[in-house]
Amino acid sequence: MSTLKAFSEKDRAYHAYQARQNYLREQRGIQRHIDELKAEAKQARVREKQERAAKEAVLAELEHLKAQLQGQQD
C-alpha cells in the first residue's frame, strides 16, 4: 500500500510540476505578445513623429515661398 501511495504522490507532484511549467510557458507567451505590441506602438509613434516633422517642413517651405513671391510682387 505504501508503494502505491508513493506512486500516487509522485504522480501528483509530476502533474503539479507540469501545471507550473504550462503556466510559466503561457505567461512567457503573453509577455512576448505584450512586448511585441509595445514595440509596434513605439514604431507607430516614431513614424507619426517623422510624418509630422515632414509636414511641418513642407508647410514652412510653402510659407517661405509665399513670402518670396509676395516680396517679388511688391
PyRosetta script that sets phi, psi and omega in degrees:
from pyrosetta import init, pose_from_sequence

init()
pose = pose_from_sequence("MSTLKAFSEKDRAYHAYQARQNYLREQRGIQRHIDELKAEAKQARVREKQERAAKEAVLAELEHLKAQLQGQQD")
pose.set_psi(1, -38.6)
pose.set_omega(1, -179.3)
pose.set_phi(2, -67.1)
pose.set_psi(2, -31.4)
pose.set_omega(2, 176.4)
pose.set_phi(3, -65.7)
pose.set_psi(3, -43.6)
pose.set_omega(3, 178.3)
pose.set_phi(4, -62.9)
pose.set_psi(4, -40.0)
pose.set_omega(4, 179.0)
pose.set_phi(5, -65.3)
pose.set_psi(5, -40.5)
pose.set_omega(5, 179.1)
pose.set_phi(6, -63.5)
pose.set_psi(6, -42.6)
pose.set_omega(6, 178.1)
pose.set_phi(7, -63.2)
pose.set_psi(7, -40.8)
pose.set_omega(7, -179.7)
pose.set_phi(8, -63.7)
pose.set_psi(8, -43.0)
pose.set_omega(8, 179.0)
pose.set_phi(9, -65.4)
pose.set_psi(9, -41.6)
pose.set_omega(9, 177.6)
pose.set_phi(10, -63.0)
pose.set_psi(10, -40.4)
pose.set_omega(10, 178.9)
pose.set_phi(11, -62.9)
pose.set_psi(11, -44.0)
pose.set_omega(11, 177.9)
pose.set_phi(12, -63.2)
pose.set_psi(12, -43.3)
pose.set_omega(12, 179.8)
pose.set_phi(13, -63.2)
pose.set_psi(13, -40.5)
pose.set_omega(13, 179.0)
pose.set_phi(14, -62.7)
pose.set_psi(14, -44.6)
pose.set_omega(14, -179.6)
pose.set_phi(15, -66.9)
pose.set_psi(15, -36.9)
pose.set_omega(15, 176.7)
pose.set_phi(16, -64.8)
pose.set_psi(16, -42.0)
pose.set_omega(16, 177.9)
pose.set_phi(17, -61.8)
pose.set_psi(17, -46.4)
pose.set_omega(17, 179.7)
pose.set_phi(18, -62.3)
pose.set_psi(18, -39.2)
pose.set_omega(18, 178.5)
pose.set_phi(19, -63.9)
pose.set_psi(19, -42.3)
pose.set_omega(19, 177.3)
pose.set_phi(20, -62.9)
pose.set_psi(20, -43.0)
pose.set_omega(20, 179.4)
pose.set_phi(21, -63.4)
pose.set_psi(21, -41.8)
pose.set_omega(21, 178.0)
pose.set_phi(22, -63.7)
pose.set_psi(22, -41.4)
pose.set_omega(22, 178.2)
pose.set_phi(23, -61.7)
pose.set_psi(23, -47.4)
pose.set_omega(23, -179.9)
pose.set_phi(24, -63.4)
pose.set_psi(24, -39.9)
pose.set_omega(24, 178.6)
pose.set_phi(25, -62.8)
pose.set_psi(25, -42.8)
pose.set_omega(25, 179.2)
pose.set_phi(26, -65.0)
pose.set_psi(26, -41.7)
pose.set_omega(26, 179.8)
pose.set_phi(27, -65.0)
pose.set_psi(27, -39.2)
pose.set_omega(27, 176.8)
pose.set_phi(28, -63.4)
pose.set_psi(28, -40.0)
pose.set_omega(28, 178.0)
pose.set_phi(29, -63.5)
pose.set_psi(29, -43.0)
pose.set_omega(29, 178.3)
pose.set_phi(30, -63.5)
pose.set_psi(30, -45.1)
pose.set_omega(30, -179.9)
pose.set_phi(31, -63.1)
pose.set_psi(31, -39.8)
pose.set_omega(31, 178.4)
pose.set_phi(32, -62.1)
pose.set_psi(32, -41.7)
pose.set_omega(32, 179.1)
pose.set_phi(33, -65.1)
pose.set_psi(33, -43.1)
pose.set_omega(33, 177.5)
pose.set_phi(34, -60.8)
pose.set_psi(34, -44.2)
pose.set_omega(34, 179.4)
pose.set_phi(35, -61.8)
pose.set_psi(35, -40.5)
pose.set_omega(35, 178.2)
pose.set_phi(36, -63.2)
pose.set_psi(36, -42.8)
pose.set_omega(36, 178.9)
pose.set_phi(37, -63.9)
pose.set_psi(37, -39.9)
pose.set_omega(37, 177.9)
pose.set_phi(38, -63.3)
pose.set_psi(38, -42.3)
pose.set_omega(38, 179.7)
pose.set_phi(39, -64.1)
pose.set_psi(39, -41.7)
pose.set_omega(39, 178.5)
pose.set_phi(40, -64.0)
pose.set_psi(40, -40.8)
pose.set_omega(40, 179.3)
pose.set_phi(41, -65.0)
pose.set_psi(41, -39.8)
pose.set_omega(41, 178.7)
pose.set_phi(42, -64.4)
pose.set_psi(42, -42.8)
pose.set_omega(42, 178.3)
pose.set_phi(43, -62.9)
pose.set_psi(43, -39.2)
pose.set_omega(43, 179.3)
pose.set_phi(44, -64.5)
pose.set_psi(44, -41.6)
pose.set_omega(44, 177.8)
pose.set_phi(45, -63.1)
pose.set_psi(45, -40.3)
pose.set_omega(45, 178.7)
pose.set_phi(46, -63.9)
pose.set_psi(46, -44.5)
pose.set_omega(46, 178.6)
pose.set_phi(47, -61.3)
pose.set_psi(47, -44.2)
pose.set_omega(47, 179.7)
pose.set_phi(48, -62.4)
pose.set_psi(48, -40.6)
pose.set_omega(48, 179.2)
pose.set_phi(49, -63.8)
pose.set_psi(49, -42.4)
pose.set_omega(49, 178.7)
pose.set_phi(50, -65.0)
pose.set_psi(50, -42.4)
pose.set_omega(50, 179.4)
pose.set_phi(51, -64.1)
pose.set_psi(51, -40.3)
pose.set_omega(51, 179.2)
pose.set_phi(52, -64.2)
pose.set_psi(52, -42.5)
pose.set_omega(52, 179.0)
pose.set_phi(53, -63.6)
pose.set_psi(53, -40.2)
pose.set_omega(53, 179.1)
pose.set_phi(54, -65.2)
pose.set_psi(54, -42.3)
pose.set_omega(54, 178.7)
pose.set_phi(55, -63.7)
pose.set_psi(55, -41.4)
pose.set_omega(55, 179.1)
pose.set_phi(56, -63.7)
pose.set_psi(56, -37.9)
pose.set_omega(56, 178.8)
pose.set_phi(57, -65.5)
pose.set_psi(57, -41.0)
pose.set_omega(57, 179.2)
pose.set_phi(58, -64.6)
pose.set_psi(58, -43.9)
pose.set_omega(58, 178.9)
pose.set_phi(59, -63.7)
pose.set_psi(59, -40.0)
pose.set_omega(59, 178.4)
pose.set_phi(60, -64.2)
pose.set_psi(60, -42.2)
pose.set_omega(60, 177.9)
pose.set_phi(61, -64.0)
pose.set_psi(61, -40.1)
pose.set_omega(61, 178.5)
pose.set_phi(62, -62.3)
pose.set_psi(62, -44.4)
pose.set_omega(62, 177.9)
pose.set_phi(63, -63.3)
pose.set_psi(63, -39.3)
pose.set_omega(63, 178.2)
pose.set_phi(64, -62.7)
pose.set_psi(64, -44.3)
pose.set_omega(64, 179.6)
pose.set_phi(65, -66.8)
pose.set_psi(65, -37.0)
pose.set_omega(65, 176.6)
pose.set_phi(66, -62.2)
pose.set_psi(66, -43.1)
pose.set_omega(66, 179.3)
pose.set_phi(67, -63.4)
pose.set_psi(67, -41.9)
pose.set_omega(67, 177.9)
pose.set_phi(68, -61.8)
pose.set_psi(68, -44.3)
pose.set_omega(68, -179.3)
pose.set_phi(69, -63.1)
pose.set_psi(69, -41.8)
pose.set_omega(69, 177.8)
pose.set_phi(70, -63.7)
pose.set_psi(70, -38.0)
pose.set_omega(70, 178.9)
pose.set_phi(71, -66.8)
pose.set_psi(71, -36.5)
pose.set_omega(71, 179.7)
pose.set_phi(72, -72.7)
pose.set_psi(72, -32.9)
pose.set_omega(72, -177.7)
pose.set_phi(73, -76.7)
pose.set_psi(73, -26.2)
pose.set_omega(73, -177.8)
pose.set_phi(74, -78.3)
pose.dump_pdb("model.pdb")
